[in-house]
Amino acid sequence: MIVLIALVLLSSAVALDFVEGLDEDHPLNAYAYIADTFDWETYTESAFGRSTYEALAHFSRSIEEFIEMLANTLLWSVFLLHFMRLAPELRMRFRSVEAS
């Protein structure tokens, strides 16, 4: 189930990345649609010094990167848990190196 969630998160990140790469006047650009539909221009100008479209694009990049990192963390945790179940008695020994 965790692998499926991770794959859905990765797919979502790819979709956000796709929308991010669209031109502002492209009909599939959701950020332009949101910026045109809602009147947040005054707020984004005063709070961030940017237009609504630029603020949405900026924060969506942060969300997209977070989603990618979360998905990779989930995949790594599943891999490591599976590896621990396959080799529960595996031990690693490191020889200490003394300063010469």
N, C-alpha and C positions, 0 to 999 in steps of 0.2 A: 504494500500500500504506500509506503514511504517513497519507493522508487517512482510510482505513478504520480504522486504529488510533486516530486522533483521534476519529472518530465513536463507536467502541466506548467510548473513555474518557469522552466526554461522556455517553453513555447510562448508563454506570456511575455517573457523578456524579449524574445525575438520579435513578437508582434509590436511591442513598444518601440523597439529599435527600428522597425520598418516605418512606423508612423513618424518617428523622429527624423527619418531621412527624407520624408516627403517635402516638397515645396509648400510654402505657406498658402498658396492659392490652389493646391491640389484638392479635388473634391473628397478624397478619403482622409484628409488631414483632420483628425479629431481635435487636435489642439486649436486649430483655427476655428473650428465649429464652436467649441466651448468658449473661446475668446470672443467670438461674435455674438453668441447667445446670451452670455451673462455679462453684466456691466461691473467688472472688477477693475477697470482701468485706473480709477482714482486711487483705489487701495494699493494696487501693485506699483503704481508710480510713486506713491508716498512711502510705502514699506520697503520696496526693493530697488526703486529707481529704474524700473523696466516696464515695458508694456505687458499686458496680460499674456499675450502669446509667448513672449520671451520668458516670463516667469514660469508658465506652464511647462515649456520645453526644458527649462533648467531643472525644475523639480522632478519632472518625469525621468530625466537622465539619472538622478539620484535614486529614484524608486526602481528603475530598471537595473541598475548596478546592484542594489540591495537584493532584488529578486534573484539575480544570477548567483550572487554569493550564497544566498540561502539554499538555492537548489543544489549548488556544488557541495555545500556542507552536508546536506541531507544524503546526497549520493556517497560522499566519503564515509559518513557514519554507517550507512548500510553496508558498504564494502568492508569497513573495519570490523563491524559486528559479525559479519559472515566469516571473515578470516579468523576471528577469535574463536568462533564455534568450530571451525575446521581444524584448528591447531591449538587446542586449549593448553597443551603442555609445552608449547614452544617457548624456549627461554633464550634470551640473547645475553651474551656475556661480553663485557668490554674490559680489556686489560688497561689498567691505569698506566699512564706514561709519567715516569718520574722526571723531574727537571734535572738536567745534567749540568 
